[in-house]
Amino acid sequence: MPDRNPGVLQRNLPPPRAVLGKGLATGARPSLVIAARLGPLLTTRLRVVAGDEYRLVEAESWAHLREVVRVWPAQVAVVDPCVDGGDDTITAKAVDTIRSISRTVTVFSYAPLTAAATRAMLSLSAAGIKHFVIGGVDDDPTRFRERLEEFRAPGMEEEVLAPLLTALAAVQTPPAISSAMRALFRTPRRFQTAEDVANWATVSRQHFNRCLAVAGLVPVRIMVVAARVLRAYQYAQVSGLTLADVAARLRYTDSRTLTRHVRELTGTTLASWSSAVTPAECVAQIRARLGIGANKPLVLLGGIEREVKGLGTGA
């Protein structure tokens, strides 16, 4: 693969799909591979967004981008349709490639606000592309990272969510409650309080807690703490991130609140906890704190998590 900046690119390149095999193991760190076709300035900005947390695979041409998307396990492609110039003939070829890869990955159009880029974005919008970022306008690194992370590969939260959703389904909890739990654990930075989660489900906090209690689960406030602490554990596995960095990723106003939440859930500090327990132990601790039986057997039926009848109910 062409490499104009070996130090940056090789540090972030994942193994090819053939090496990864069919079953990708869930790791401690959030997993996101980003394919990019951008000019030098926007590439530099995207490197800041990706940091050391996510892998950035840079394509040298539109044909190369097709190959990158075909070979590498990318979840997202970030592209500038005008990277080769604003001529309509040139951008038409770019739009054709972008439309093609959008069947495989989620595409973000990332370009400065120009007349040519506006025309290209209109064409992309008509082709079904939904995500647009204007260079120098709405590409703040924190916000951009948050938008990209929504499409990362499943992480440790799925191992907590599966039995949690099973418990809710077993007592026929309203779908809005289960949907809110998915949103909370998959994007915990969006929810800082129990009221945030209840509002997302368009129910009162009291009603939400009653639904959780019927399923034998803890109140929603503890769910919020658990979801945020679980993601903090994953961030803590990223070399170079400080406690303040982790707190900022999760939109804590200060690191003291994060420290208090970690101590409430684990009895220790984030640094001590994240270095002492394995991802499997972390998941087990979170499950136990939420009232989820550690030995509850699960199967997947039609994409819905269900308990295997006759094999126990868990704690």
N, C-alpha and C positions, 0 to 999 in steps of 0.2 A: 504494500500500500504506500503510495507517495507520502513523504513525510518531510515537510519543510521546516518543522520545528520538533525534532526528535525528543527533546527533553520534556515538552508538554504532552505531545501526543502519546508517546509510549507509556508514560506514567498512567494515562487514563484508559488505555485500550483494554477491553475485556477479551477473554479467549473467544475464538470463533464458535459459532453455534454447534459445529460438528464436535468440538471439544466438550462443550457444555452438556451435550446429550439431550435426551428427551425430558428428564426430570431435573429441574433447577431446584437445588436445595434452598430452603429459606434461610438466609443469613441474618446476622445481627444488624447489619447496616441496611438502611433503605437502599433499594436497588433501582437505578435508573441509568439507561444507556441512551445518549442523545446523539443522533446523526445530524450533522450540520453542513449547510452549503451557504456560506456567508463571505462577505468581503472582510478585509483585515480589521477594520474598526469594530464592526459588530461581532466578529469572532473574538476579539479581545474582551469585549463586554460579556459575551456568553461564557468565556472561560472564568470570569469572575463569578458569574451566576452558578456555574457548575462546581467551582472550587475543587477540593479534593474529595468531595462526597460522591459526585456522579461522574460517569465516564463520558467523555466527549470524543466522538469519532468524526473527523473533518474530511469532507469530500472535496476533491479538486475540480470536479466538473459535474454536470447533471448526469452523465452516464455513470460516473463513479458513484454518485449518490444512489442511483438505482442498485448498483452492486453492493454498496454498504448496507442498504436496507435489506437486501436479499440474504446477505451472508451473516451480518452481525445481529445480535439480539436486542435491537433498539426498540424502545417503546415510543419514542418521540423523535420527530425530525423538525429542526428549526432552519428555515430557509428564507433567503431574500430573492424574490423572483426577478429582481433587477440587478443581481450581482454581476452579470456580464454586460450590463448597459440597459438603457431605457428604450431602445428601439422596439417597436411593437412586434416585429418578427422574432427578435431574440427572446423577448419576454413570453411570447406565445409558446415557444419551445419549453421554456422553464415551467410555465403553467401546465403544459401537457405532462411533464415529468412529475410535478407536484401532485397533480390529479391522480397519476398512476400509483405513486407510493402511498397516497392517503388510504388506499384499500388495505394497507399493511400496518401502517403506523399512524399515530396522531400527529398532525402537521400544525406547526405554528409558523405563520408568515411573519417575519421580523425584518422590517425595512424602514428607512427614513421616510418621512412624509414628503413625497414628490408627486408630480402629476403622473409619471410613468408607474410609480408604485401604487398609486390610487387606482389606476386602470387595471393593473394586474390583480390587486386585491378584490376588485369588483368581480373579475373573472373567476378568481378562486372562490369567492363567496357563492357565486352561482353554481360552482362545481361541488359545493358542500363543505368547503373548509370553514371552520367556525372560530379559529383562534388567530387573532391578529395582535401584534405588538409593534408599536411605532417607536423606532429608534430615537432616543433622546427625549421622549415624551412620557411613555409609560413602561420603560424598561428598568425601573428601579430594581436592583439585584434581589432584594428580599422578596418583593412582590412577584417578580418574574420567576424566582425559584419556587415560590409557593404554587404558582400556576402550573409549572412543569411537574412538580412533585405529585400532583393529583393523578398523574398517569404512570407513576413508577410501578415496578413489579410488586406483587404481594409480599408483605413482610411479616414480621412476627405477630402483628395484630390479627392476622387471619387465624392464627392458632388460638387466640383468645376469643375471637368472634364466633367461630364455629360452634363450640359448646354453649356460648352465651345465647346465640340465636336459636339453638336447639331448645334450650330451657324456655325461652319466650314462646316458641312455636308450640311447645307441649301444653301450654295453658291458654293457647289461642289468643295471645296478646295482639292488639290491633297492629296492622302493618306499619303504621306511622312510628310506633315505638321501636320496632326492629330496624326500620330505615334510619331512624335517628341514631341508633347504636352503631350502625355501619358507618354513618357519616362521622360520628365522634371518633371512633377508633382509627378510621382511615385518614381523616384530616383533623387531628386533635387541635391544631393551632386555631381553628375556627371557633372553638368552644372554650371559653374561659370560666363559665359558671354553669350551675345546674339550670338556671333560667334560660341560658343560651340554647341548651339541648331541648328543653321543653318547648321553647318558642319555635324551634326548628320543626318539631313534631306537631305544632299548633295545638298543644294541650297545656294544662296547668302543671306546675311542678308537683303538686300534690297528686294529681291523677297519674303522672308518670311514675312517681314513687309507688303508688298502689299497684300499678301493673308489674313493676319490678318485684315487689314484695310477694305477689301471688306466685311468681316464678321462683321464689326463694333466693332472690338476688338482693344486693345491697342498694341503698338509695343512689339516685342519679349523681349527687355531689361526689360520691366516692368513685363512681364510674368516670366522671370527668378527670379526677385526680389520677386514676389508674391509667387512662388512655394517654394522658400527657406525660406521665412518668415512664410508661412503656416506650413512647417515642424518644424521650430523653435518654433512656438506656441505649437505644439504637444510635442516636447522635453521639453518645459518649464513646462509641467504638471508632469514631472518625478521628484519626490522628491530627492533633493540632487544634481541635476545637476546645475552647475553654468553657467553664461553667457559664460565664456571661454569654458566650456564643450560643450555647444550647438554649439558654433562657430566651435569647432574642429570637431564635428559630421558632420557638413556641409562643411567642408574643407575651411572655411574662414581662411585667413592668420592671421587675428587678430580679436578680438571681436569688435573693433571700426567699421569695415565695416558692420558687422551684425547689430550693433546699428544704423548705418546710414540707412541701408535698412529698418529696422523696423520703424524708424521715418519717412522715406519717404512714407511708405505705410499707417501708422497709426497715425502719429503725436505725438507719445509718445515712451516710452521705452518698451522693451520686458517684463520686470517684471511687469510694470503697466498694460500693455495691456493684457497679458496672465492671470492676476489675476482678471481683471475687466470684461472681456467678456466671455460669454459661447461659447462652440464649435459652436453652431448654429449661434451666432452673429458673430463669427470669419469668418465662411464660407460666411455669407451674406456680410460682409465687403470686403472680397477678391473678391467675385463675382462682387460687385459694382465697385471696383477699376479696374477690368479687362474689364468693359463695358458689363457685362453679365446681362440681365434682371432678376431681382429677382423672377418675377412671371411667367417666361416662363414655360408652362406645358410640361412635358416630358413623353414619354413612351419608353419602350425598345422593339425593334423589331429585332429578330434574333441576339441579342447581340449588336446591333448598336443603339446608342442614337439618337432619332429623335424627332422633335417637332410635337405636335398634331396640325394638320391643322385646321385653322379657329378659334383658341383659343388665338390668339395674337402673337406678335413677340418679345415683351420685348424691353428693352432699347437698 
